[in-house]
Amino acid sequence: MNKWRYRFRTNGLFIKLFLVTVISIVAVSVLISWSTIRVSERLFIDTFSIINAKVLSQINAGFQSFNTAVVTVSNNMMQSGAVKQFLTEGDSDSLTMTKAYYNMHKQMDQIVPAIETYEMAIIVKGINGRTYATNRLIWPVDEADIDDHPVSLAAREEPRRLLYLADFSGEPVIIAAKAMMERSTGFVYGTLFMAMRESEFRGLYGSYTSEGNDIVILDRSGVILSSNRAELIGRQEPELLDVAAEIHDNDLDYVNRHILERDQIVLAEYLPFYDSYMVNLIDKRLILSSLSDTKTVGLIVFGIVVAALVIVYTISQRLTRSLTRLVKQISNIAKFEFAHYVSESGSYETRQLARAFNSMLDELKEYLAELEQAERRKRNAELEALQRQINPHFLYNTLASIKIMVKQGSREKASETINALIALLQNAIGDANETITVEREMENLNHYARIMEARNGDRIKFRDFVSPDCRDALVPKLMIQPFVENAFFHAFNTKTEGSVYVTVSRKGNTLVCEIADNGDGMEIGDGLPEARKSGRRHLFTGIGVRNVHERLRLLYGEPYGVRIQSRKGEGTRVRIELPHETEAKNAANI
């Protein structure tokens, strides 16, 4: 795994160029193929929809012919006096009844030829209760129930219209129903039914359908009256009705919809004489599968891509080989190893890069040396400026405390406090670059602690312990001061009293200084001070925790610095690490 990672890292440029080229070639090939197929599909769909629109017009013409035959029968029936007499006269003797049925039979023989091309049954029911039927097998409804049948009720509600309805109680039947009515008076004297099996009605358009190319006759309530797909007959499809209405209302040629569990091309035409929609459903997947051979197109595209990739691989490898060698040399150079130059070989471009890299190393060495000196001078200047900024609040509060001691008669304690303040100020005014012994630094801390204990009424105790082998160790002046100051001013806001401990010990060649308190603590866990920005005000020197940490890093390097650990309610512990050096050791090194 590491070997492959190394190869990937050293050949990154070649791999990136190759991957970009691969993605580009594949993307272009796929997009072109996809666009071509999509354009072909769109052209095919448009052409197919135009052809199917003409087919729908032919089917519509057949429906009109059928409707004309039905209307002719309906008009002939209403204009026939024999039919009206049969449906309106009361009961009489058997001879009269026989004559009435005979006349009705002769009249029907004249009317029926108008629809003899269609297998239909004519059933008529009069207000006198008489019923006449040419064929009772097509719509086997009981005579006693015919008046209350939904078809009869619908015809009587709209007596002036010829209605096309369906009965799905048995074998599906399409029924043309019309109230027998006198035009002049509006008197309804019977109901005419012309029934046709749905399978026979399907013959009007069945020859124009095929697998994936279906016709649906849909009434205004969304019920499918007829279809070449028998499983759809009688189903309520409001979604299909909405699509058909959308096409008709917006005069659309076709729409694409996912409907009836398929992606379909939908064409629709409104049949006003049926008060229904004729909907043409075309299965897109089925008709488009024969349009293009996707497998063949895919193989061709794959072949083109593979050939292009072989060419690109060969050319890219030749172009990047010398550059890769240069990258390997550069990557093997360790951090800050500015004396490790790279060989100036390979192509012209690579030689120029190597020459420029070596020149850059020389310039970097000079620049870093100057930068280090400038940074030291800047840091020392900052520390000297901060060290001289004795906070006036600290002086004011300390002097105010001494004044109170004098008034209270504590002259000896006031004198000790003044001596501690003088010693503290002398130490602060000294050279910021100066290093002092741990013993002297602890003396300064004790002076500061004596002042703070005098001001706080001894509620915060200061304790220190220095290992004997650390007393002569050298530390930067005012290194521990900011942390003790923090403890006095910020660690005991909630708790009324406590202690601050300072310990100095040695761990190998490392000097370890720890400042701990049992005060309020903070929820900061365990981390480096540069990860946090502190807004705390340092009330004596202004030298903060962050400055101490950066100062140690600048003087001694990365391994050294400050680390803080604190928990809410458990106090705070600061650990300072720096090299263990003494005056004798420094003199020996010189």
C-alpha positions in Angstrom: 0.0 0.0 0.0 2.8 2.4 0.9 4.5 1.6 -2.4 1.4 2.5 -4.4 1.0 5.7 -2.4 4.6 6.7 -3.1 4.1 6.1 -6.8 0.9 8.1 -6.8 2.6 11.0 -5.0 5.7 11.1 -7.3 3.6 10.6 -10.5 0.8 12.9 -9.5 1.1 15.3 -12.5 1.0 12.4 -15.0 -1.9 10.8 -13.2 -3.9 14.0 -13.0 -3.3 14.8 -16.7 -4.3 11.3 -17.6 -7.4 11.3 -15.4 -8.5 14.7 -16.8 -8.0 13.5 -20.3 -9.9 10.2 -19.6 -12.8 12.0 -18.0 -12.9 14.5 -20.9 -12.8 11.8 -23.6 -15.4 9.7 -21.8 -17.6 12.7 -21.1 -17.5 14.0 -24.7 -18.2 10.5 -26.1 -21.1 9.9 -23.7 -22.5 13.3 -24.3 -22.3 13.1 -28.1 -23.8 9.6 -28.1 -26.5 10.6 -25.7 -27.3 13.8 -27.6 -27.5 11.8 -30.9 -29.8 9.2 -29.4 -32.0 11.9 -27.8 -32.3 13.9 -31.1 -33.1 10.7 -32.9 -35.7 9.7 -30.3 -37.3 13.2 -30.4 -37.4 13.1 -34.2 -38.9 9.6 -34.1 -41.4 10.6 -31.4 -42.5 13.6 -33.4 -42.9 11.6 -36.6 -44.7 8.8 -34.8 -47.0 11.2 -33.1 -48.0 12.8 -36.4 -48.7 9.4 -37.9 -50.8 8.4 -34.8 -52.6 11.7 -35.0 -53.7 10.8 -38.5 -54.7 7.3 -37.3 -56.8 8.9 -34.5 -58.5 11.0 -37.2 -59.4 7.8 -39.1 -60.7 6.2 -36.0 -62.7 9.3 -35.3 -64.2 9.1 -38.7 -65.3 5.5 -38.0 -66.8 6.6 -34.7 -68.7 9.3 -36.5 -70.1 6.8 -39.0 -71.2 4.6 -36.1 -72.8 7.6 -34.4 -74.6 8.6 -37.6 -76.1 5.1 -37.8 -77.2 5.3 -34.1 -78.7 8.8 -34.6 -80.5 7.6 -37.7 -82.1 4.7 -35.8 -83.0 7.0 -32.9 -84.7 9.5 -35.2 -86.5 6.9 -37.2 -87.8 5.4 -33.9 -89.1 8.7 -32.7 -90.7 9.6 -36.0 -92.5 6.2 -36.3 -96.2 6.3 -35.3 -96.3 2.6 -35.0 -93.5 2.7 -32.4 -95.2 5.5 -30.5 -98.5 3.6 -30.5 -96.8 0.5 -29.3 -95.3 2.3 -26.4 -98.2 4.4 -25.3 -101.5 2.5 -25.9 -103.1 0.7 -23.0 -103.7 -3.0 -22.6 -106.5 -4.6 -24.7 -107.6 -8.0 -26.0 -105.0 -10.5 -27.3 -105.9 -9.8 -30.9 -105.1 -6.1 -30.6 -101.9 -7.0 -28.7 -100.8 -9.4 -31.4 -101.5 -6.8 -34.0 -99.5 -4.2 -32.1 -96.5 -6.5 -31.8 -96.8 -7.4 -35.5 -96.8 -3.8 -36.6 -93.8 -3.1 -34.2 -91.9 -6.0 -35.8 -92.6 -4.7 -39.3 -91.5 -1.2 -38.3 -88.3 -2.5 -36.8 -87.5 -4.5 -39.9 -87.4 -1.1 -41.7 -85.3 0.6 -39.0 -82.7 -2.1 -38.2 -80.9 -2.1 -41.6 -79.4 1.3 -40.6 -77.2 -0.5 -38.1 -77.0 -3.9 -39.6 -73.2 -3.5 -40.2 -72.8 -3.5 -36.4 -73.9 -6.3 -34.1 -76.3 -4.3 -31.9 -79.5 -4.9 -30.0 -82.3 -2.4 -30.0 -84.4 -2.4 -26.9 -87.3 0.0 -26.3 -89.4 0.4 -23.2 -92.6 2.4 -23.1 -94.5 4.2 -20.4 -97.2 1.6 -20.8 -94.7 -1.1 -19.6 -94.3 -2.7 -23.0 -90.8 -3.8 -24.0 -89.5 -4.7 -27.4 -86.0 -6.1 -28.1 -84.3 -7.3 -31.2 -81.7 -9.3 -29.3 -81.8 -9.9 -25.6 -78.5 -11.8 -25.4 -76.3 -8.7 -25.9 -77.7 -6.8 -22.9 -79.4 -9.4 -20.7 -81.1 -6.9 -18.4 -84.4 -8.0 -16.7 -87.5 -6.1 -18.0 -88.6 -5.5 -14.4 -85.3 -3.8 -13.6 -84.8 -1.8 -16.7 -86.6 1.3 -15.5 -84.4 1.6 -12.4 -81.2 0.8 -14.3 -78.6 3.7 -14.1 -78.6 3.9 -17.9 -82.4 4.5 -17.9 -82.1 7.1 -15.1 -79.4 9.0 -16.9 -81.4 9.0 -20.2 -84.5 10.4 -18.4 -82.4 13.1 -16.7 -81.3 14.4 -20.1 -84.1 13.5 -22.5 -82.9 15.6 -25.3 -79.4 14.0 -25.6 -78.2 10.8 -27.0 -76.0 9.3 -24.3 -73.3 6.7 -24.6 -72.9 4.8 -21.4 -71.5 1.5 -20.2 -72.7 -1.4 -18.1 -70.0 -3.4 -16.4 -72.3 -5.6 -14.3 -71.6 -8.6 -16.6 -69.8 -8.7 -19.9 -69.0 -5.0 -20.7 -71.6 -3.5 -22.9 -71.6 0.0 -24.6 -75.2 1.4 -24.6 -76.5 4.3 -26.6 -79.6 5.6 -24.6 -82.2 8.1 -25.7 -85.5 9.2 -24.2 -88.4 8.8 -26.7 -89.9 12.2 -26.7 -92.3 14.3 -28.7 -90.3 17.2 -30.0 -93.2 19.7 -29.9 -94.5 19.0 -26.4 -91.5 17.4 -24.8 -93.7 14.4 -23.7 -91.5 11.4 -22.9 -93.3 8.1 -23.8 -90.4 5.6 -23.6 -86.7 4.9 -23.6 -84.6 3.6 -26.4 -81.5 1.5 -25.8 -79.0 0.4 -28.5 -76.6 -2.1 -26.9 -73.3 -3.3 -28.3 -70.8 -5.6 -26.6 -67.6 -3.8 -25.7 -65.6 -6.4 -27.7 -67.7 -5.5 -30.8 -67.3 -1.8 -30.1 -63.5 -2.4 -29.8 -63.6 -3.5 -33.5 -64.1 0.1 -34.5 -60.4 0.9 -33.6 -58.9 -2.5 -32.8 -57.1 -2.9 -36.1 -55.1 0.3 -35.4 -53.6 -0.9 -32.1 -50.6 -3.1 -31.4 -48.4 -4.0 -28.5 -47.3 -0.8 -26.8 -49.8 1.3 -28.9 -53.1 1.3 -27.1 -56.4 3.1 -27.4 -58.6 4.1 -24.4 -62.1 5.5 -24.5 -62.6 7.6 -21.4 -65.8 9.3 -20.3 -66.0 12.6 -18.5 -66.0 11.0 -15.1 -62.6 9.3 -15.7 -64.1 5.7 -16.3 -62.5 3.7 -19.1 -65.5 2.6 -21.3 -63.4 0.7 -23.8 -59.8 -0.3 -24.6 -57.8 -2.9 -26.5 -56.3 -3.7 -23.1 -59.1 -5.6 -21.5 -57.7 -5.2 -17.9 -58.3 -1.5 -18.1 -62.0 -1.6 -18.9 -64.2 -0.2 -16.1 -61.2 1.3 -14.2 -61.4 4.8 -12.8 -58.4 6.8 -14.0 -58.7 10.5 -13.0 -55.0 11.1 -13.7 -55.5 9.9 -17.3 -58.6 12.1 -17.6 -56.5 15.1 -16.4 -53.9 14.4 -19.1 -56.5 14.1 -21.8 -58.2 17.3 -20.8 -54.8 19.1 -20.7 -54.0 18.0 -24.3 -57.4 19.0 -25.5 -57.6 22.4 -23.6 -54.1 23.5 -24.6 -54.3 22.1 -28.2 -51.2 20.0 -27.7 -49.9 17.4 -30.2 -48.8 15.0 -27.4 -47.3 14.9 -23.9 -44.8 12.6 -22.2 -46.1 11.2 -18.9 -45.5 8.3 -16.5 -49.0 6.9 -16.4 -50.5 3.5 -15.9 -47.1 2.4 -14.5 -45.3 3.1 -17.8 -43.5 6.0 -19.5 -46.0 6.9 -22.2 -46.4 9.2 -25.1 -50.0 10.4 -24.8 -52.3 11.7 -27.6 -55.9 12.6 -27.0 -58.9 13.7 -29.0 -62.3 14.8 -27.6 -65.3 13.0 -29.1 -68.2 15.4 -28.7 -70.9 13.0 -29.8 -69.8 10.5 -27.2 -68.9 13.2 -24.6 -65.7 11.2 -24.1 -62.0 11.3 -24.8 -60.2 9.0 -27.2 -56.7 8.5 -25.7 -53.8 7.0 -27.5 -51.1 5.5 -25.2 -47.7 4.7 -26.7 -45.1 2.8 -24.6 -41.9 4.8 -25.0 -39.6 2.1 -23.9 -41.1 -0.4 -26.3 -41.1 1.8 -29.4 -37.7 3.3 -28.7 -36.0 -0.1 -28.2 -36.2 -0.7 -31.9 -35.0 2.7 -32.8 -31.3 2.3 -31.9 -29.1 -0.6 -30.9 -27.8 0.7 -27.6 -25.4 -2.2 -27.2 -23.7 -1.6 -30.5 -23.4 2.1 -29.9 -21.9 1.4 -26.5 -19.3 -1.0 -27.9 -18.3 1.6 -30.6 -18.0 4.3 -28.0 -16.0 2.0 -25.7 -13.6 1.1 -28.6 -13.0 4.8 -29.4 -12.4 5.6 -25.8 -9.9 2.8 -25.3 -7.9 3.7 -28.5 -7.9 7.4 -27.4 -6.7 6.5 -23.9 -3.8 4.3 -25.2 -2.6 7.3 -27.3 -3.0 9.8 -24.5 -1.2 7.5 -22.0 1.8 7.1 -24.3 2.2 10.8 -25.1 1.5 11.9 -21.5 4.1 9.5 -20.0 6.8 10.7 -22.4 6.0 14.4 -21.7 6.0 14.0 -17.9 8.8 11.5 -17.4 11.7 14.0 -16.8 9.4 16.2 -14.8 8.5 13.2 -12.6 12.1 12.5 -11.9 12.6 16.1 -10.8 9.5 15.9 -8.5 10.9 12.7 -6.9 14.2 14.5 -6.1 12.4 17.5 -4.7 10.0 15.4 -2.6 13.0 13.5 -1.1 14.4 16.7 0.3 13.7 16.9 4.0 12.1 20.0 5.6 14.5 23.0 5.9 17.2 20.9 4.1 18.3 23.8 1.9 21.8 22.3 1.1 20.3 19.4 -0.8 20.4 20.5 -4.5 18.7 18.7 -7.4 20.4 17.5 -10.5 19.9 19.7 -13.6 19.1 17.0 -16.3 16.3 16.0 -18.6 14.5 18.2 -21.1 15.1 21.9 -21.5 12.0 22.8 -19.4 13.1 20.4 -16.6 16.6 21.7 -16.5 15.3 25.3 -16.2 13.1 24.2 -13.4 15.9 22.5 -11.6 18.2 25.5 -12.0 15.5 27.8 -10.7 14.8 25.5 -7.7 18.5 25.4 -6.7 18.7 29.2 -7.0 15.6 29.4 -4.8 17.3 27.2 -2.2 20.2 29.6 -2.0 17.9 32.6 -1.7 15.8 30.9 0.9 18.8 30.2 3.1 19.8 33.8 3.0 16.2 35.0 3.5 15.5 32.7 6.5 18.7 33.8 8.2 17.7 37.5 7.8 14.1 36.7 8.8 15.2 34.9 12.0 17.3 37.8 13.0 14.6 40.3 12.2 12.0 38.2 14.2 14.3 38.1 17.2 14.8 41.8 17.1 11.1 42.4 16.7 10.2 40.1 19.5 12.8 41.6 21.8 11.5 45.1 21.1 7.9 44.0 21.8 8.9 42.4 25.1 10.9 45.4 26.1 8.0 47.7 25.3 5.5 45.5 27.2 7.9 45.1 30.1 8.0 48.8 30.6 4.2 49.2 30.5 3.6 48.8 34.2 -0.1 48.9 34.7 -1.1 52.1 36.6 -4.0 50.2 38.2 -1.6 47.8 39.8 0.5 50.7 41.2 -2.5 52.6 42.3 -4.1 49.7 44.2 -0.8 48.7 45.8 0.0 52.2 47.0 -3.6 52.5 48.3 -3.1 49.3 50.2 0.1 50.6 51.7 -1.7 53.8 52.7 -4.3 51.8 54.6 -1.6 49.8 56.4 0.1 53.0 57.5 -3.2 54.4 58.8 -3.9 51.2 60.6 -0.5 51.3 62.3 0.9 48.3 60.4 4.1 50.2 59.6 6.3 47.1 59.5 4.0 45.3 57.0 3.7 48.5 55.0 7.5 48.7 54.9 7.8 45.1 53.7 5.2 45.8 51.0 7.1 48.9 49.8 10.4 47.0 49.7 8.7 44.2 47.7 7.3 46.7 45.2 10.7 48.4 44.8 12.4 45.0 44.1 9.6 44.1 41.7 9.9 47.4 39.7 13.7 47.1 39.5 13.3 43.6 38.0 10.7 44.7 35.5 12.7 47.7 34.3 15.7 45.6 33.4 16.7 44.2 30.0 14.0 42.0 28.4 16.6 39.8 26.8 18.2 39.1 30.1 18.1 35.5 31.5 18.2 35.1 35.2 18.5 32.1 37.5 15.5 30.3 38.8 16.4 31.3 42.3 16.3 35.0 41.4 13.0 34.6 39.4 11.5 32.9 42.5 12.6 35.9 44.6 10.8 38.2 42.3 7.7 36.0 42.4 7.8 36.1 46.2 7.9 39.9 46.1 4.9 39.9 43.8 3.1 37.3 46.0 3.8 39.3 49.2 2.2 42.4 47.6 -0.9 40.4 46.4 -1.3 38.7 49.8 -1.1 42.1 51.5 -3.8 43.4 49.1 -6.1 40.4 49.4 -5.9 39.9 53.2 -4.0 36.6 53.0 -7.1 34.8 51.5 -4.8 33.6 48.6 -1.7 31.8 49.7 1.5 31.5 47.6 3.7 28.4 47.9 6.9 27.5 45.9 9.3 24.6 45.7 12.5 24.5 43.6 14.6 21.4 43.2 18.2 22.1 44.5 19.7 21.1 41.1 17.5 23.8 39.4 18.3 26.9 41.4 21.2 27.9 39.1 19.2 27.1 35.9 18.7 30.1 33.6 15.3 31.2 32.5 14.0 34.2 30.6 13.1 37.1 32.9 9.3 37.3 33.8 8.6 33.9 32.4 6.5 32.6 35.3 5.2 36.0 36.4 2.1 36.2 34.0 0.8 32.8 35.1 1.0 33.7 38.8 -0.7 37.0 38.0 -3.5 35.2 36.2 -4.0 32.9 39.2 -4.3 35.8 41.7 -6.6 37.9 39.6 -8.8 35.3 37.8 -8.7 32.0 39.6 -10.6 33.0 42.7 -13.7 34.9 41.5 -16.1 32.2 42.8 -14.1 30.6 45.5 -13.2 33.0 48.3 -9.8 31.5 49.2 -7.2 29.1 47.9 -3.5 28.6 47.1 -1.2 29.1 44.2 1.8 26.6 43.9 4.9 27.0 41.8 7.3 24.1 41.4 10.5 23.9 39.4 12.1 20.5 38.6 14.4 18.8 36.1 13.5 16.0 33.7 16.6 15.0 31.9 17.9 18.0 30.0 14.5 19.7 30.3 13.6 22.3 32.9 9.9 21.9 33.9 8.1 24.8 35.7 4.5 24.2 36.9 2.1 26.8 38.2 -1.0 25.4 39.7 -4.0 26.7 41.7 -7.1 25.2 43.3 -9.4 28.0 42.1 -12.4 28.2 39.8 -10.9 26.6 36.7 -12.1 26.8 33.1 -13.7 24.4 30.6 -10.8 24.4 28.1 -9.5 20.8 28.6 -5.9 20.3 27.7 -4.2 22.2 24.9 -1.8 24.8 23.6 -2.3 28.4 24.3 -2.0 29.5 20.7 -5.3 27.6 20.0 -7.1 30.2 22.1 -7.3 33.9 22.1 -7.5 35.3 25.6 -9.1 38.6 26.3 -7.7 38.8 29.9 -6.0 41.9 31.0 -2.6 41.4 32.6 -2.5 43.8 35.4 1.3 44.2 36.1 3.6 43.9 33.0 1.1 43.3 30.2 3.1 40.2 29.1 0.5 37.6 28.4 0.4 33.8 28.2 0.6 33.8 24.4 3.7 36.0 24.5 5.5 33.7 26.9 4.7 30.7 24.7 5.9 32.4 21.5 9.0 33.8 23.2 10.0 30.3 24.3 9.4 28.9 20.8 11.5 31.6 19.3 14.4 31.2 21.8 14.5 27.4 22.1 12.6 25.9 19.2 9.5 23.8 18.6 9.7 21.1 21.3 9.5 23.8 24.1 6.7 26.1 25.2 3.6 26.3 27.4 0.8 23.9 28.0 -2.4 24.6 30.0 -4.7 22.1 31.6 -7.9 23.3 33.4 -11.3 21.9 34.5 -14.3 23.8 35.8 -14.2 23.9 39.6 -10.9 21.9 39.8 -8.4 24.7 39.2 -5.8 25.3 36.5 -2.3 23.8 35.9 0.3 25.4 33.6 3.4 23.5 32.5 6.4 25.3 31.0 9.2 23.4 29.4 12.6 24.8 28.3 16.2 23.5 28.1 18.1 23.1 31.3 21.0 25.6 31.0 23.3 27.2 33.6 25.9 29.9 33.4 28.7 27.4 33.7 27.3 25.3 30.9 26.9 28.4 28.6 30.5 29.4 29.4 31.7 25.9 28.5 29.9 26.0 25.2 31.4 29.4 24.4 
